Amino acid sequence: MISYQSKGSWVAFIIFLPLILIIARYEFKVMTSTYNKDLGNGVVIYADDYVKSGLWVFDCKYRRLVSRQPLPTPFLELKQATTFSIVYKMAPAEVQFAGH
């Protein structure tokens, strides 16, 4: 039987109680999550905190986060670029059709 006057039991209580509370809070958030995406490999992305912040919107069709503020166009990088390379491997029939 555990004595309440034992220092060892109080130390164990003080060490394990915060750990148990953190795990319980995480599990509660997982159980009540509305916006989530399962990647199929054991990784699940929970987007509830992002959506509640108001800066993000959850796309239900594709199950992804979309920012409410679009990213700026990188004009400076485009001006400095001398060539644009698009990586696209063409099928042999497309190469013949293109005239190479």
Disulfide bonds with the S-S distance in Angstrom:
none
